[in-house]
């Protein structure tokens, strides 16, 4: 098995689009937003808002993360997206991507990495993933996305 995490390339877009479409937890409008960030990163290599890295194994793209500095902060980063291909969950790909995102944030002298998600039942595995990887719940806002759907913010603080 030959696996690595590398920067996004233009030829990865179709794989990421299929991965996002095949992931059953995202609403269609969420997939549109994810693709917009991918297109921004691909269309302007000099931009510094979204850093996208893919997990590739034996020539197949099986996951990615999109990380960026939160505007108006001096060391807080957002994990905008972390996605693994359906059928590959539970194989450690997400954890490897998360460790990579953490390394990226630390290399940029970041203090925090925050991950926002929903309180909907379908996101229970996502919330468990963050807890398992050392991201406690740092904040929540009830009825944020919709009535009964809270914004859940998980975070890890790095000591510089």
SULWO-V48833 format. One record per pair of residues at least 24 apart in sequence whose C-alpha atoms are under 7 Angstrom apart, sorted by the first residue. I is the first residue (numbers start at 1). J is the second residue. D is the distance in Angstrom with one decimal. If there is no record, write none. Layout:
i: (I,I)
j: (J,J)
d: (D,D)
This chain:
i: (1,1,2,2,3,3,3,4,4,4,5,5,5,5,6,6,6,7,7,7,8,8,8,10,15,19,22,23,25,64,65,67,75,75,75,75,76,76,76,76,77,77,77,77,77,78,78,78,79,79,79,80,111,111,111,111,112,112,112,112,113,113,113,114,114,114,114,115,115,115,116,116,116,116,117,117,117,118,118,118,118,119,119,119,119,120,130)
j: (57,58,57,58,56,57,58,55,56,57,53,54,55,56,53,54,55,52,53,54,52,53,54,42,61,85,86,86,122,97,97,101,109,110,111,112,110,111,112,113,105,110,112,113,114,113,114,115,113,114,115,115,157,158,159,160,155,156,157,158,155,156,157,153,154,155,156,153,154,155,151,152,153,154,151,152,153,149,150,151,152,149,150,151,152,149,154)
d: (6.9,6.2,5.5,5.1,5.5,4.1,6.3,5.9,5.4,6.5,6.4,5.5,4.5,6.1,5.3,5.5,6.7,6.1,4.4,6.2,5.6,5.2,5.9,6.2,6.6,5.4,6.8,6.0,6.4,6.8,6.4,6.8,6.6,4.2,5.1,6.6,5.8,5.8,4.7,6.2,6.9,6.7,5.9,4.8,6.3,5.6,4.9,6.1,6.6,5.9,5.1,6.9,5.5,4.9,6.6,7.0,6.7,5.7,4.4,6.0,5.6,5.4,6.6,6.6,5.7,4.3,6.7,5.7,5.2,6.1,6.7,5.6,4.5,6.3,6.0,5.2,6.4,6.4,5.8,5.2,5.7,5.4,5.1,6.5,6.3,5.9,6.8)
